[in-house]
Amino acid sequence: MSINPVTEEAHVAIGAQSNDHSAHIAGVPSKQFFTDPLTFTRVQLLVTEYYRFDVVSNFWDVYNIEAEALGQRVIYPSGGIPDTDRTRPLIRTPADLDRINPPDPYKSGRMPWVREVNKHYLERTGKLERIYFSGPFSIAANIRGYENLVTDIFDRPRFVHRLFKFLCDHVIVPYVEVMKGEAENDELIIDGRDAWASPPMITLDMMDEYVVAYTERLRNILGENVITRGNWGDAKSGDPERFFSQKLKCSSGSLSVLDPDLYDVGPDRVKTFANKHNAIVAAGIDATLLKDGPVEAIVERIKLYIDKMARDGRCMIHLNQIPVDTPSDHIHAAVAACHTYGRFPIPENLEDIPFDVPKRERFLEFVRQKGERFD
């Protein structure tokens, strides 16, 4: 991540969440992409190189893994991202929790698939910088159902705490410990995603009791490198600064704020808070904007965030989620905008910097030129 403006060649880093889009431009069936670890790894590394991301693209349908390993049914739509079957929650009544067995990281669901993906990344890049897991709130929402879970929080809080302790101690911790042991990196970031834990779907009091507290529980067991993030809804929280503080407790030193909330709250307000707390900002670009464009609007959004938040080198750009059929030209434009306007030292007036949308070959032509192919 290029976050320190030491040389003229350094620039603001840009990364992306790309999964079904990666499969789409590679012409790989979704089921194969999400179940064949070598195909997944090869495609994602080539997508990273093709788009010239500064952070390796290696994100899968992370919210399904623990739930599926526990026995929750997951649907694999053609041309889309796998998703839990919310019409058939694993825990239909609180009593069902007592009938659930902890998953085996070596055998259950796609936990072995994730371990193989990690192995392929380690072999092909030389270093695995992070491992992913789903935050306990999001697992609970997927196996109990969001509406049921919120009802439980009000009516049966003791059951909810019992569920969350089970998910932390008997699902997440054993899974992460196996991945840590295979990663060969003592500085590994243990990166939990918890998008279900977002206003207005939860209150900020719920955030303290069921998200911050259980992130700290995991950190006490697994070490200080545990983070949870992916929460959105800042603009709907009723108190963005309190929500920012909660997110910093879950991901110390890094404040992730994603569009449309980032644009609605305003980059100046986000940067003021981040500076006060000595935090780096991860600025998320809206998925709808990336898909629909136009290119000029994508470029202007990235230019705005660089101008307002990246001049000190303590900001990176993140493409929230690249929708499956997003035109590749939109992503090339986003990356070019970040690397053009974000080159250090950043000039006072970004309007004076010439910018051209790059003309690039299609992904499969790029793959062919690399001597690769997908069978």
Backbone hydrogen bonds, N-H to C=O, Kabsch-Sander energy under -0.5 kcal/mol:
donor,donor_aa,acceptor,acceptor_aa,energy
3,I,1,M,-1.3
6,V,4,N,-2.6
10,A,7,T,-0.9
12,V,342,G,-1.5
13,A,2,S,-0.7
15,G,317,I,-2.1
17,Q,319,L,-2.3
18,S,16,A,-0.8
23,A,19,N,-2.1
24,H,20,D,-2.1
25,I,21,H,-2.5
26,A,22,S,-1.4
27,G,23,A,-0.8
27,G,24,H,-1.0
28,V,23,A,-2.3
33,F,29,P,-2.5
34,F,30,S,-2.4
35,T,32,Q,-1.0
36,D,32,Q,-2.6
40,F,36,D,-2.4
41,T,37,P,-2.3
42,R,38,L,-2.7
43,V,39,T,-2.6
44,Q,40,F,-2.5
45,L,41,T,-2.3
46,L,42,R,-2.0
47,V,43,V,-2.7
48,T,44,Q,-2.3
49,E,45,L,-1.9
50,Y,46,L,-2.8
51,Y,47,V,-2.5
52,R,48,T,-0.9
53,F,48,T,-1.8
54,D,14,I,-2.7
55,V,14,I,-1.0
58,N,56,V,-0.7
62,V,60,W,-2.6
64,N,61,D,-2.0
65,I,61,D,-0.5
65,I,62,V,-0.7
68,E,64,N,-3.1
69,A,65,I,-2.2
70,L,66,E,-1.6
71,G,67,A,-0.7
71,G,68,E,-0.9
72,Q,67,A,-2.5
75,I,83,D,-3.5
80,G,77,P,-1.4
83,D,75,I,-2.1
85,D,73,R,-2.6
86,R,84,T,-1.2
88,R,85,D,-1.6
91,I,143,I,-3.3
92,R,90,L,-0.9
96,D,93,T,-2.0
97,L,94,P,-1.5
98,D,95,A,-1.1
99,R,96,D,-1.5
100,I,97,L,-1.3
107,K,104,D,-2.0
108,S,104,D,-3.2
111,M,108,S,-2.0
114,V,110,R,-2.4
115,R,111,M,-2.0
116,E,112,P,-2.1
117,V,113,W,-2.4
118,N,114,V,-2.7
119,K,115,R,-2.0
120,H,116,E,-2.5
121,Y,117,V,-2.5
122,L,118,N,-2.4
123,E,119,K,-2.4
124,R,120,H,-2.3
125,T,121,Y,-2.4
126,G,122,L,-1.7
129,E,127,K,-0.7
131,I,189,I,-2.4
133,F,191,D,-1.8
135,G,193,R,-3.4
139,I,135,G,-2.2
140,A,136,P,-2.6
141,A,137,F,-2.3
142,N,138,S,-1.7
143,I,139,I,-1.9
144,R,140,A,-2.3
145,G,140,A,-0.6
145,G,141,A,-1.1
149,L,145,G,-2.7
150,V,146,Y,-2.5
151,T,147,E,-2.2
152,D,148,N,-2.6
153,I,149,L,-2.2
154,F,150,V,-1.5
155,D,151,T,-2.9
156,R,152,D,-3.2
159,F,156,R,-0.5
160,V,156,R,-1.8
161,H,157,P,-2.4
162,R,158,R,-2.0
163,L,159,F,-2.6
164,F,160,V,-2.7
165,K,161,H,-2.3
166,F,162,R,-2.0
167,L,163,L,-2.5
168,C,164,F,-2.5
169,D,165,K,-2.9
170,H,166,F,-2.4
171,V,166,F,-0.5
171,V,167,L,-0.8
172,I,167,L,-3.0
173,V,168,C,-2.5
175,Y,171,V,-1.4
176,V,172,I,-3.0
177,E,173,V,-2.7
178,V,174,P,-1.9
179,M,175,Y,-1.9
180,K,176,V,-3.2
181,G,177,E,-2.1
182,E,178,V,-1.2
183,A,179,M,-0.8
183,A,180,K,-1.0
184,E,180,K,-0.7
188,L,185,N,-1.3
189,I,129,E,-2.5
190,I,225,N,-2.0
191,D,131,I,-2.9
191,D,189,I,-0.9
192,G,190,I,-0.8
192,G,227,I,-2.9
193,R,133,F,-2.3
194,D,229,R,-2.7
197,A,194,D,-1.4
198,S,196,W,-1.7
201,M,198,S,-1.6
202,I,198,S,-0.6
207,M,203,T,-1.9
208,D,204,L,-1.8
209,E,205,D,-2.1
210,Y,206,M,-3.2
211,V,206,M,-0.5
211,V,207,M,-1.4
212,V,207,M,-2.9
213,A,208,D,-1.5
215,T,211,V,-2.1
216,E,212,V,-2.2
217,R,213,A,-1.6
218,L,214,Y,-2.0
219,R,215,T,-2.4
220,N,216,E,-2.3
221,I,217,R,-1.2
222,L,218,L,-3.4
223,G,219,R,-2.1
226,V,223,G,-1.4
227,I,190,I,-2.6
228,T,250,C,-1.7
229,R,192,G,-2.3
236,K,233,G,-1.2
237,S,234,D,-1.2
242,R,239,D,-0.6
243,F,239,D,-2.1
244,F,240,P,-3.1
245,S,241,E,-2.2
246,Q,242,R,-2.1
247,K,243,F,-2.5
248,L,244,F,-2.2
249,K,245,S,-1.6
250,C,246,Q,-1.2
251,S,247,K,-1.6
254,S,251,S,-1.9
255,L,280,I,-3.4
256,S,254,S,-0.6
257,V,255,L,-0.6
257,V,282,A,-2.1
259,D,284,G,-1.7
261,D,258,L,-1.0
262,L,258,L,-1.3
264,D,260,P,-2.3
265,V,261,D,-3.5
266,G,262,L,-2.3
270,V,266,G,-1.8
271,K,267,P,-2.7
272,T,268,D,-2.3
273,F,269,R,-1.8
274,A,270,V,-2.5
275,N,271,K,-2.7
276,K,272,T,-1.8
277,H,273,F,-1.5
278,N,275,N,-1.2
279,A,274,A,-2.8
280,I,253,G,-2.7
281,V,314,R,-2.0
282,A,255,L,-2.4
283,A,281,V,-0.7
283,A,316,M,-2.8
284,G,257,V,-2.3
284,G,282,A,-0.7
285,I,318,H,-3.0
290,L,286,D,-2.1
291,K,287,A,-2.1
292,D,288,T,-2.9
293,G,289,L,-2.4
297,A,294,P,-0.7
298,I,294,P,-1.8
299,V,295,V,-2.6
300,E,296,E,-2.2
301,R,297,A,-2.2
302,I,298,I,-2.0
303,K,299,V,-2.5
304,L,300,E,-2.4
305,Y,301,R,-2.0
306,I,302,I,-2.3
307,D,303,K,-2.7
308,K,304,L,-2.4
309,M,305,Y,-2.2
310,A,306,I,-1.8
313,G,310,A,-1.9
316,M,281,V,-2.4
317,I,13,A,-2.8
318,H,283,A,-2.9
319,L,15,G,-2.4
320,N,285,I,-1.6
320,N,318,H,-0.9
322,I,17,Q,-2.4
326,T,323,P,-2.0
330,H,327,P,-1.3
331,I,327,P,-0.9
332,H,328,S,-2.6
333,A,329,D,-2.1
334,A,330,H,-1.9
335,V,331,I,-2.5
336,A,332,H,-2.5
337,A,333,A,-2.5
338,C,334,A,-2.1
339,H,335,V,-2.6
340,T,336,A,-2.2
341,Y,337,A,-2.5
342,G,338,C,-1.4
343,R,340,T,-0.8
344,F,10,A,-2.4
350,L,348,E,-0.7
352,D,349,N,-1.3
353,I,350,L,-1.5
360,R,358,P,-0.6
366,F,362,R,-2.2
367,V,363,F,-2.6
368,R,364,L,-2.2
369,Q,365,E,-2.4
370,K,366,F,-1.3
371,G,368,R,-1.7
372,E,367,V,-2.3
375,D,373,R,-0.5
